Amino acid sequence: MSALVRLRERMEADRIAAVLVSDPVNVGWLTGFSGTFGRVIVTQADAIFVTDSRYVIQAKEEVTEMPSATFATPTDGDVFVGEQAKALGVTQLGFESATTTYSQWKRTSEKMEGVELLPIPDIFSELRMKKSDEEVAKIRVACGIADAAYDHITRMIQPGVTEMDICLDLEFFMRRQGADVAFPSIVVSGERSARPHGKPSEKKLEIGDFVTMDFGARYEGYNSDITRTVVVGEASPRHQEIYAAVLEAQLWSIDAIRAGKMARDIDAGSRAILDKFGLAKYFGHGLGHGLGRVVHDGGRLSGSSNDVISPGQIWTIEPGVYIEGLGGVRIEDDVLITEDGIEILTHSPKELTILPLA
């Protein structure tokens, strides 16, 4: 079932007659368009894609399920979109209240004469949570590229190599495989690995360092997100204890996440595992998040989440422990929920890896 069909079903259920889609993430999900400016007007009978003259050729290539209309300077884009709406007989147009700022709404409303813009709930995040077979296939490729990048990068993890060296090589490798970088890669080592979202620096790796690498590939608009932590040269008993605890929490979570479960219960169970080791207090973020056209897509595995695990969703599972002055460990995989279980989409080794010195 296409995204357009699914959107129309939701519009009918929610009694929404017409929708203006303008958020680039939602536009891409709905049409496949990857440019920076696109608008879609959707009713039960019609759909039209609107973009500017920069993307005439690209729109013909990428937008195949509906006609396109383009404009060029000096035509104003909001005025042009309003004209397309009126041509479809639309006088009231729902807009994405979750991602549209007040100033954007005000500017657009003033230019769409005869068309009233009305806020609608965030139906798109919920719709994007369930992936089609085509979407899953693209994420599977993105995960494969990330796995290959990890296999590639472990060969250069040695004392004297900087965090930035590793980061740049990771990202170059993924781009050479035909992917974009899903997000700025995180590479932190030693005491700096206690920073969950630390930026790579010129710090040189040392023997005994934890090295945490969080990165992902974006393939045809869909993302992977993987984290692995390794040790350079030799691991102390404390390193081994912390790593074992995080790995146990991660493996338990992957085994527990199934259709019908509550997201908050999976998060709670992972914390209970870490609490056995006295480490739960060092786990400050959620267990995971939805993954798709954006890295942090709809859905959260956290104590405050009301999300229900359902088939077609893809979740990251990423418990972590971060101890200031010592370092940190995070292990993350991407997991597809199926009707009768799960499929783990990332396959890089995650037993404690102590990389030998050259």
KAZI-V678997 format. One record per run of one state. SS is the DSSP state (H for helix, E for strand, L for the rest). FROM is the first residue (numbers start at 0). LEN is the number of residues. If there is no record, write none. Layout:
BEGIN
ss = (SS	SS)
from = (FROM	FROM)
len = (LEN	LEN)
END
This chain:
BEGIN
ss = (L	H	L	E	L	H	L	E	L	E	H	L	E	L	H	L	E	L	H	L	E	L	H	L	H	L	E	H	L	E	L	E	H	L	E	L	E	L	E	L	E	L	E	L	H	L	E	H	L	H	L	E	L	E	L	E	L	E	L	E	L	E	L	E	L	E	L	E	L)
from = (0	2	13	17	21	23	31	38	43	46	52	62	66	71	76	87	91	96	101	111	115	120	122	129	132	156	161	162	176	179	181	185	189	194	203	204	209	215	216	219	221	223	225	232	236	256	261	262	276	279	282	287	290	296	301	307	308	313	317	319	323	326	330	331	338	340	344	353	355)
len = (2	11	4	4	2	8	7	5	3	6	10	4	5	5	11	4	5	5	10	4	5	2	7	3	24	5	1	14	3	2	4	4	5	9	1	5	6	1	3	2	2	2	7	4	20	5	1	14	3	3	5	3	6	5	6	1	5	4	2	4	3	4	1	7	2	4	9	2	3)
END
